[in-house]
């Protein structure tokens, strides 16, 4: 399965789908925890909750991809400075 992420104003966000079918982007660093009830509910550190169509495993995979990309970018930046 293919997942999308986007960089907006220097912050990487992941693309998700609201339960109504509308696409939106969320900063993965703001995710506090996920619930499967059976809908997937994302709780943010801001206290906001979002219901999405993607299942928990798909959201976790997006977060892993986001974190991996951030780590690779950090390694590239630190190697360029040495």
Secondary structure, 3 states (H helix, E strand, C coil): CCCCEEEECCEEEEEEEECCCCEEEECHHHEEEEEECCCEEEEECCCCEEEECCCHHHHHHHHHHHHHHHHHHHHHHHHHHC
